[in-house]
């Protein structure tokens, strides 16, 4: 499946779509800033951290299972309008043409519709959506109508509209879990409509029925040169999760709407004009592209070059939208704020796939994400205690810090998230040297996660340190012993924590790291993904249905030698300094054909290691897979939101794969591997407060 160029023509600085569009378009043209997200034309708006909770009904319950589900809940949207011309609803008139354009330098989606009136005349309606990259809670939408027949009056109407999802979830764990029972009308209006609106401002306050989280939403309408300009503001109070003794969390205090309405009003009363907001947006993006752009020069140039650059920039633009304004709120969900796939939960995607981009292009924002994880420590300590472990255990998936994964074999058993968070802390420190952050938060995260490993693992009869009954990144093998990735990353975590622990702990951690079991099969000549993996039956070649998770019971998948996403291969990338090139090549050659890539986190990692071990054609293929995951809807679920880890992975594949960036050994090094057909690769990295610019050319790259 490749990009349909008749629908999405190539352009280096914009995504353009011809045609009526669908839910895929709503994702591809979504605008967001990390605090607010809008899906044009869908009536769905999201505010980071604003979520509903619900009881998880386990058919067979057990001690310590996650009990409270969390789902990001849409906030009222103010961007859906009814446009009337001479009394006619233009939405009901035939659509002659529609063009959508998301400009990466302007940060705005523009939709131009031509509608046909009953007498054959054409009227043009242009609507725009912008979420301010410079201001946390602010958005802008404008509507302009041209070609109006003489004498016909135009009326544009649109209110704050709470979104109500359709009943009935598919049997697809990648979609949102919706609360069962009690209906899907989860927002209670707290004020009387009209009460809060004066001075041209319309507002409302809403509370989620179970979570008791409150949001104020409002808008200010102005008319300029015949266009309606609507500035929208949202205000919520960031919640502080508090771990309760014996587990559980007290995340929410009932928030009184009055201060939120006042904050919303103040934002709107002082709101810049549409022109000023647009100028501010463009200025923010000038800075972004200066530090974050990645340019590829193909030997052939031409349309392929334009399409490639467009896709790269669309992915980078998603990363800009995910992290621009995070201060005070939550983390970065797997879909950002572009949709509610994966229920709006944050996973390890945040630390291992998205953070590297932020660490190297915008370290202050990377620090905010790590501070979010630090604020989750009390909850992680409570969860560790619930699992009878010392230290802290981060939830596999969460919005508010509490474990929200109902299926523990592919959820809580992924203890490796602790090592992923620790890896990101260490990477941030290596690249920025931010000692203040380490003293205030980073060191504590390293220590608490190291304590968890020290307690989870044990010394075996063989005199080695083992970690059993875990699930690694490869979710097609669950509850295994000595997962290679987990053990290697736990070792890294134990050593990274050493400067921050007590003397007695440090001695223990160092000896556990030195004695860590890492499986190697001398007969096959590769590292063993876990203690049984290499002895499992191969996946039947005739069964090519993908993704496996939608076609087979988990037990069928678990008993085969089949890999959902890079596991050993991911360790080879992150901890590359610990393994020889020959070992990396042998491991890559063994595991790559077993890997289905059913997770979108896989392709970029496979590209990175393929590039390093000299499998350049394979590197290019995996890179293309990651690059077009959403633009070509390769997994058929982009309608649920952008695959943000894959977007981060695209940056990683470019910079760490073809640019050869490595830092796992505590030093930033680059060893480029340009693939066939590439003339040059350019990018910038911020290291130790200095912006370094790189341009690798094919001849110099040693191909
Ligand atoms: O975190 C990932 C996981 O590794 C694979 N399934 C999807 C999750 C969210 O992206």
Boltz pocket constraint, residues with backbone or C-beta under 6 A from the ligand:
constraints:
  - pocket:
      binder: B
      contacts: [[A, 334], [A, 342], [A, 347], [A, 348], [A, 349], [A, 473], [A, 475], [A, 599], [A, 601], [A, 645]]
      max_distance: 6.0
